[in-house]
Amino acid sequence: MRNLMSSRPVRTAVVAALLGLSAFTAPSAEANSVVSTVPAVGAVLSQAPNAVSVTAATPLLPDGNSLAVTDPNGLKVDDGSLTIADTTAVVGLKPLTVTGIYTVAYTLLSPTDDPVTGSYTFLFNAPATVTSPSATPTPSGGSTAIFKRSTGSSSASITVYVFLGIATLVLLFLFWYARMIWIQARKGRQRRAHERGEK
């Protein structure tokens, strides 16, 4: 037996068999990992992103992945609209309004490797709130009605003044006309008296 195992052809065959077995049992797939994120790990943002994405080294399964974003208070701020595009998982965000550190937690599933689970953070500085000027109060319906009544009263007063002015002019004209008639009548009487005196 020792002579059989010590012969060169036998040793060569055994080594070849072991190599073939190891080659058959060794995994051929590349280990999955995260290669990039948007926003980047540790990024400091002054403008709120509308989505977060995590890209893996290998293609992802269409189902079973998760991507969640929470604000500094631990409240969920992603909208749940997770989409998978080859090696990238993307989730939309609600409007960010709180300044602080946001956490992105992910679980990525690949058909050729174990799940990749992890998290990272980024800092968001919310813009200062700008106070809008208060709107000019509009007059209420009652005030409008009062204004309309006041306008109507003013118009009526003007009309009365016009009529009074016309009436005054008519009276003046009648007074002048009566005076003219009286003067003419007086002259007529004087003329007739003079004529009688001459006779």
Phi and psi restraints in degrees (value plus and minus 20) as a CYANA .aco file:
   2 ARG   PHI     -82.2   -42.2
   2 ARG   PSI     -59.9   -19.9
   3 ASN   PHI     -84.5   -44.5
   3 ASN   PSI     -55.1   -15.1
   4 LEU   PHI     -87.6   -47.6
   4 LEU   PSI     -62.9   -22.9
   5 MET   PHI     -95.2   -55.2
   5 MET   PSI     -43.4    -3.4
   6 SER   PHI    -105.2   -65.2
   6 SER   PSI     -30.9     9.1
   7 SER   PHI     -89.4   -49.4
   7 SER   PSI     126.9   166.9
   8 ARG   PHI     -84.5   -44.5
   8 ARG   PSI     -62.4   -22.4
   9 PRO   PHI     -80.9   -40.9
   9 PRO   PSI     -56.8   -16.8
  10 VAL   PHI     -89.6   -49.6
  10 VAL   PSI     -63.3   -23.3
  11 ARG   PHI     -81.1   -41.1
  11 ARG   PSI     -61.4   -21.4
  12 THR   PHI     -81.9   -41.9
  12 THR   PSI     -61.8   -21.8
  13 ALA   PHI     -86.0   -46.0
  13 ALA   PSI     -59.0   -19.0
  14 VAL   PHI     -86.0   -46.0
  14 VAL   PSI     -64.3   -24.3
  15 VAL   PHI     -82.2   -42.2
  15 VAL   PSI     -62.6   -22.6
  16 ALA   PHI     -83.5   -43.5
  16 ALA   PSI     -58.8   -18.8
  17 ALA   PHI     -86.2   -46.2
  17 ALA   PSI     -62.2   -22.2
  18 LEU   PHI     -84.4   -44.4
  18 LEU   PSI     -61.1   -21.1
  19 LEU   PHI     -84.0   -44.0
  19 LEU   PSI     -61.1   -21.1
  20 GLY   PHI     -85.0   -45.0
  20 GLY   PSI     -58.1   -18.1
  21 LEU   PHI     -86.7   -46.7
  21 LEU   PSI     -63.0   -23.0
  22 SER   PHI     -85.0   -45.0
  22 SER   PSI     -58.1   -18.1
  23 ALA   PHI     -85.5   -45.5
  23 ALA   PSI     -51.8   -11.8
  24 PHE   PHI     -95.5   -55.5
  24 PHE   PSI     -57.4   -17.4
  25 THR   PHI    -109.1   -69.1
  25 THR   PSI     -36.9     3.1
  26 ALA   PHI     -92.0   -52.0
  26 ALA   PSI     117.6   157.6
  27 PRO   PHI     -86.6   -46.6
  27 PRO   PSI     118.7   158.7
  28 SER   PHI    -120.9   -80.9
  28 SER   PSI     -31.1     8.9
  29 ALA   PHI    -101.3   -61.3
  29 ALA   PSI     128.2   168.2
  30 GLU   PHI     -96.9   -56.9
  30 GLU   PSI     117.2   157.2
  31 ALA   PHI     -83.3   -43.3
  31 ALA   PSI     114.4   154.4
  32 ASN   PHI    -101.2   -61.2
  32 ASN   PSI     130.6   170.6
  33 SER   PHI    -183.6  -143.6
  33 SER   PSI     146.8   186.8
  34 VAL   PHI    -106.3   -66.3
  34 VAL   PSI     108.5   148.5
  35 VAL   PHI    -127.4   -87.4
  35 VAL   PSI     -42.7    -2.7
  36 SER   PHI    -182.8  -142.8
  36 SER   PSI     137.3   177.3
  37 THR   PHI    -160.0  -120.0
  37 THR   PSI     133.1   173.1
  38 VAL   PHI    -156.0  -116.0
  38 VAL   PSI      97.6   137.6
  39 PRO   PHI     -82.1   -42.1
  39 PRO   PSI     141.0   181.0
  40 ALA   PHI     -89.3   -49.3
  40 ALA   PSI     139.6   179.6
  41 VAL   PHI     -80.7   -40.7
  41 VAL   PSI     106.1   146.1
  42 GLY   PHI      55.5    95.5
  42 GLY   PSI      -7.4    32.6
  43 ALA   PHI     -86.2   -46.2
  43 ALA   PSI     130.3   170.3
  44 VAL   PHI    -134.3   -94.3
  44 VAL   PSI      95.8   135.8
  45 LEU   PHI    -134.3   -94.3
  45 LEU   PSI     120.2   160.2
  46 SER   PHI    -129.0   -89.0
  46 SER   PSI     -30.5     9.5
  47 GLN   PHI    -139.7   -99.7
  47 GLN   PSI     109.6   149.6
  48 ALA   PHI     -88.3   -48.3
  48 ALA   PSI     109.7   149.7
  49 PRO   PHI     -95.0   -55.0
  49 PRO   PSI     137.9   177.9
  50 ASN   PHI    -123.2   -83.2
  50 ASN   PSI     -20.5    19.5
  51 ALA   PHI    -181.5  -141.5
  51 ALA   PSI     141.3   181.3
  52 VAL   PHI    -147.6  -107.6
  52 VAL   PSI     118.1   158.1
  53 SER   PHI    -153.0  -113.0
  53 SER   PSI     127.4   167.4
  54 VAL   PHI    -150.4  -110.4
  54 VAL   PSI     106.8   146.8
  55 THR   PHI    -130.7   -90.7
  55 THR   PSI     110.3   150.3
  56 ALA   PHI    -119.8   -79.8
  56 ALA   PSI     151.5   191.5
  57 ALA   PHI     -98.8   -58.8
  57 ALA   PSI     -45.9    -5.9
  58 THR   PHI    -144.7  -104.7
  58 THR   PSI     140.3   180.3
  59 PRO   PHI     -78.8   -38.8
  59 PRO   PSI     128.3   168.3
  60 LEU   PHI    -123.0   -83.0
  60 LEU   PSI     134.3   174.3
  61 LEU   PHI     -88.2   -48.2
  61 LEU   PSI     129.6   169.6
  62 PRO   PHI     -90.3   -50.3
  62 PRO   PSI     -41.1    -1.1
  63 ASP   PHI    -148.8  -108.8
  63 ASP   PSI     137.2   177.2
  64 GLY   PHI      74.9   114.9
  64 GLY   PSI     -30.1     9.9
  65 ASN   PHI    -100.0   -60.0
  65 ASN   PSI     138.1   178.1
  66 SER   PHI    -162.2  -122.2
  66 SER   PSI     126.4   166.4
  67 LEU   PHI    -169.9  -129.9
  67 LEU   PSI      93.0   133.0
  68 ALA   PHI    -146.7  -106.7
  68 ALA   PSI     123.9   163.9
  69 VAL   PHI    -147.0  -107.0
  69 VAL   PSI     110.5   150.5
  70 THR   PHI    -144.6  -104.6
  70 THR   PSI     130.7   170.7
  71 ASP   PHI    -106.2   -66.2
  71 ASP   PSI    -198.9  -158.9
  72 PRO   PHI     -79.1   -39.1
  72 PRO   PSI     -41.6    -1.6
  73 ASN   PHI    -112.2   -72.2
  73 ASN   PSI     -16.2    23.8
  74 GLY   PHI      62.8   102.8
  74 GLY   PSI     -11.0    29.0
  75 LEU   PHI    -106.5   -66.5
  75 LEU   PSI     121.1   161.1
  76 LYS   PHI     -90.6   -50.6
  76 LYS   PSI     110.0   150.0
  77 VAL   PHI    -140.7  -100.7
  77 VAL   PSI     -22.5    17.5
  78 ASP   PHI    -101.4   -61.4
  78 ASP   PSI     135.3   175.3
  79 ASP   PHI    -113.1   -73.1
  79 ASP   PSI     -16.9    23.1
  80 GLY   PHI      61.4   101.4
  80 GLY   PSI     -17.0    23.0
  81 SER   PHI    -107.8   -67.8
  81 SER   PSI      48.5    88.5
  82 LEU   PHI     -96.0   -56.0
  82 LEU   PSI     109.4   149.4
  83 THR   PHI    -148.2  -108.2
  83 THR   PSI     126.9   166.9
  84 ILE   PHI    -136.5   -96.5
  84 ILE   PSI     105.6   145.6
  85 ALA   PHI    -147.1  -107.1
  85 ALA   PSI      74.2   114.2
  86 ASP   PHI      40.8    80.8
  86 ASP   PSI    -121.8   -81.8
  87 THR   PHI    -120.4   -80.4
  87 THR   PSI     -15.7    24.3
  88 THR   PHI    -139.2   -99.2
  88 THR   PSI     114.2   154.2
  89 ALA   PHI    -127.9   -87.9
  89 ALA   PSI     111.7   151.7
  90 VAL   PHI    -149.5  -109.5
  90 VAL   PSI     115.9   155.9
  91 VAL   PHI    -151.6  -111.6
  91 VAL   PSI     118.6   158.6
  92 GLY   PHI     -96.4   -56.4
  92 GLY   PSI     139.8   179.8
  93 LEU   PHI    -139.3   -99.3
  93 LEU   PSI     127.8   167.8
  94 LYS   PHI     -96.3   -56.3
  94 LYS   PSI     145.8   185.8
  95 PRO   PHI     -79.4   -39.4
  95 PRO   PSI     109.0   149.0
  96 LEU   PHI    -109.5   -69.5
  96 LEU   PSI     107.9   147.9
  97 THR   PHI    -146.5  -106.5
  97 THR   PSI     -28.8    11.2
  98 VAL   PHI    -126.7   -86.7
  98 VAL   PSI     111.9   151.9
  99 THR   PHI     -98.9   -58.9
  99 THR   PSI     115.8   155.8
 100 GLY   PHI     130.5   170.5
 100 GLY   PSI    -186.3  -146.3
 101 ILE   PHI    -113.2   -73.2
 101 ILE   PSI     106.2   146.2
 102 TYR   PHI    -123.6   -83.6
 102 TYR   PSI     122.4   162.4
 103 THR   PHI    -133.5   -93.5
 103 THR   PSI     112.4   152.4
 104 VAL   PHI    -131.9   -91.9
 104 VAL   PSI      97.7   137.7
 105 ALA   PHI    -131.4   -91.4
 105 ALA   PSI     114.6   154.6
 106 TYR   PHI    -157.2  -117.2
 106 TYR   PSI     131.8   171.8
 107 THR   PHI    -156.5  -116.5
 107 THR   PSI      96.2   136.2
 108 LEU   PHI    -133.3   -93.3
 108 LEU   PSI     110.7   150.7
 109 LEU   PHI    -130.3   -90.3
 109 LEU   PSI     108.6   148.6
 110 SER   PHI    -137.2   -97.2
 110 SER   PSI     123.7   163.7
 111 PRO   PHI     -90.0   -50.0
 111 PRO   PSI     -31.8     8.2
 112 THR   PHI    -137.2   -97.2
 112 THR   PSI     -15.2    24.8
 113 ASP   PHI    -173.2  -133.2
 113 ASP   PSI     152.4   192.4
 114 ASP   PHI     -89.8   -49.8
 114 ASP   PSI     138.9   178.9
 115 PRO   PHI     -80.6   -40.6
 115 PRO   PSI     124.8   164.8
 116 VAL   PHI    -123.7   -83.7
 116 VAL   PSI      96.0   136.0
 117 THR   PHI    -141.8  -101.8
 117 THR   PSI     116.9   156.9
 118 GLY   PHI    -196.9  -156.9
 118 GLY   PSI    -190.4  -150.4
 119 SER   PHI    -177.7  -137.7
 119 SER   PSI     141.0   181.0
 120 TYR   PHI    -172.0  -132.0
 120 TYR   PSI     151.6   191.6
 121 THR   PHI    -150.2  -110.2
 121 THR   PSI     137.8   177.8
 122 PHE   PHI    -163.5  -123.5
 122 PHE   PSI     138.2   178.2
 123 LEU   PHI    -126.3   -86.3
 123 LEU   PSI     111.5   151.5
 124 PHE   PHI    -140.7  -100.7
 124 PHE   PSI     106.6   146.6
 125 ASN   PHI    -122.1   -82.1
 125 ASN   PSI      85.5   125.5
 126 ALA   PHI     -88.3   -48.3
 126 ALA   PSI     120.0   160.0
 127 PRO   PHI     -85.5   -45.5
 127 PRO   PSI     133.2   173.2
 128 ALA   PHI     -84.7   -44.7
 128 ALA   PSI     123.5   163.5
 129 THR   PHI     -94.6   -54.6
 129 THR   PSI     107.8   147.8
 130 VAL   PHI    -116.8   -76.8
 130 VAL   PSI     101.8   141.8
 131 THR   PHI     -99.4   -59.4
 131 THR   PSI     101.7   141.7
 132 SER   PHI     -98.2   -58.2
 132 SER   PSI     123.4   163.4
 133 PRO   PHI     -82.2   -42.2
 133 PRO   PSI     123.6   163.6
 134 SER   PHI     -87.8   -47.8
 134 SER   PSI     123.3   163.3
 135 ALA   PHI     -92.0   -52.0
 135 ALA   PSI     124.5   164.5
 136 THR   PHI     -89.6   -49.6
 136 THR   PSI     104.2   144.2
 137 PRO   PHI     -82.7   -42.7
 137 PRO   PSI     116.3   156.3
 138 THR   PHI    -112.0   -72.0
 138 THR   PSI     127.0   167.0
 139 PRO   PHI     -83.0   -43.0
 139 PRO   PSI     120.2   160.2
 140 SER   PHI     -94.0   -54.0
 140 SER   PSI     152.8   192.8
 141 GLY   PHI     -81.8   -41.8
 141 GLY   PSI     -58.0   -18.0
 142 GLY   PHI     -82.9   -42.9
 142 GLY   PSI     -62.3   -22.3
 143 SER   PHI     -84.3   -44.3
 143 SER   PSI     -58.6   -18.6
 144 THR   PHI     -83.0   -43.0
 144 THR   PSI     -61.1   -21.1
 145 ALA   PHI     -84.5   -44.5
 145 ALA   PSI     -61.2   -21.2
 146 ILE   PHI     -81.8   -41.8
 146 ILE   PSI     -61.7   -21.7
 147 PHE   PHI     -82.0   -42.0
 147 PHE   PSI     -61.3   -21.3
 148 LYS   PHI     -85.8   -45.8
 148 LYS   PSI     -61.5   -21.5
 149 ARG   PHI     -83.7   -43.7
 149 ARG   PSI     -59.3   -19.3
 150 SER   PHI     -83.4   -43.4
 150 SER   PSI     -61.4   -21.4
 151 THR   PHI     -82.6   -42.6
 151 THR   PSI     -61.4   -21.4
 152 GLY   PHI     -84.2   -44.2
 152 GLY   PSI     -60.1   -20.1
 153 SER   PHI     -83.8   -43.8
 153 SER   PSI     -60.4   -20.4
 154 SER   PHI     -83.3   -43.3
 154 SER   PSI     -61.2   -21.2
 155 SER   PHI     -83.4   -43.4
 155 SER   PSI     -61.1   -21.1
 156 ALA   PHI     -84.6   -44.6
 156 ALA   PSI     -59.4   -19.4
 157 SER   PHI     -83.2   -43.2
 157 SER   PSI     -62.9   -22.9
 158 ILE   PHI     -81.1   -41.1
 158 ILE   PSI     -61.7   -21.7
 159 THR   PHI     -82.0   -42.0
 159 THR   PSI     -62.9   -22.9
 160 VAL   PHI     -81.5   -41.5
 160 VAL   PSI     -63.5   -23.5
 161 TYR   PHI     -82.4   -42.4
 161 TYR   PSI     -58.9   -18.9
 162 VAL   PHI     -83.0   -43.0
 162 VAL   PSI     -65.9   -25.9
 163 PHE   PHI     -82.5   -42.5
 163 PHE   PSI     -61.5   -21.5
 164 LEU   PHI     -81.5   -41.5
 164 LEU   PSI     -60.0   -20.0
 165 GLY   PHI     -83.8   -43.8
 165 GLY   PSI     -62.3   -22.3
 166 ILE   PHI     -84.5   -44.5
 166 ILE   PSI     -62.8   -22.8
 167 ALA   PHI     -82.0   -42.0
 167 ALA   PSI     -59.9   -19.9
 168 THR   PHI     -82.5   -42.5
 168 THR   PSI     -63.0   -23.0
 169 LEU   PHI     -82.7   -42.7
 169 LEU   PSI     -60.2   -20.2
 170 VAL   PHI     -83.7   -43.7
 170 VAL   PSI     -62.5   -22.5
 171 LEU   PHI     -82.9   -42.9
 171 LEU   PSI     -62.3   -22.3
 172 LEU   PHI     -81.8   -41.8
 172 LEU   PSI     -61.1   -21.1
 173 PHE   PHI     -84.5   -44.5
 173 PHE   PSI     -62.2   -22.2
 174 LEU   PHI     -85.2   -45.2
 174 LEU   PSI     -59.0   -19.0
 175 PHE   PHI     -83.7   -43.7
 175 PHE   PSI     -63.4   -23.4
 176 TRP   PHI     -84.2   -44.2
 176 TRP   PSI     -61.9   -21.9
 177 TYR   PHI     -85.5   -45.5
 177 TYR   PSI     -61.9   -21.9
 178 ALA   PHI     -84.9   -44.9
 178 ALA   PSI     -58.6   -18.6
 179 ARG   PHI     -85.4   -45.4
 179 ARG   PSI     -61.3   -21.3
 180 MET   PHI     -82.3   -42.3
 180 MET   PSI     -61.5   -21.5
 181 ILE   PHI     -83.9   -43.9
 181 ILE   PSI     -60.7   -20.7
 182 TRP   PHI     -83.9   -43.9
 182 TRP   PSI     -62.4   -22.4
 183 ILE   PHI     -83.3   -43.3
 183 ILE   PSI     -63.3   -23.3
 184 GLN   PHI     -84.7   -44.7
 184 GLN   PSI     -59.9   -19.9
 185 ALA   PHI     -84.8   -44.8
 185 ALA   PSI     -59.3   -19.3
 186 ARG   PHI     -84.2   -44.2
 186 ARG   PSI     -64.7   -24.7
 187 LYS   PHI     -81.3   -41.3
 187 LYS   PSI     -58.0   -18.0
 188 GLY   PHI     -84.8   -44.8
 188 GLY   PSI     -60.5   -20.5
 189 ARG   PHI     -87.3   -47.3
 189 ARG   PSI     -59.9   -19.9
 190 GLN   PHI     -83.9   -43.9
 190 GLN   PSI     -58.8   -18.8
 191 ARG   PHI     -86.6   -46.6
 191 ARG   PSI     -61.9   -21.9
 192 ARG   PHI     -87.4   -47.4
 192 ARG   PSI     -58.2   -18.2
 193 ALA   PHI     -84.8   -44.8
 193 ALA   PSI     -59.8   -19.8
 194 HIS   PHI     -84.0   -44.0
 194 HIS   PSI     -60.3   -20.3
 195 GLU   PHI     -85.2   -45.2
 195 GLU   PSI     -60.2   -20.2
 196 ARG   PHI     -86.3   -46.3
 196 ARG   PSI     -53.3   -13.3
 197 GLY   PHI     -88.3   -48.3
 197 GLY   PSI     -54.5   -14.5
 198 GLU   PHI     -90.4   -50.4
 198 GLU   PSI     -50.0   -10.0
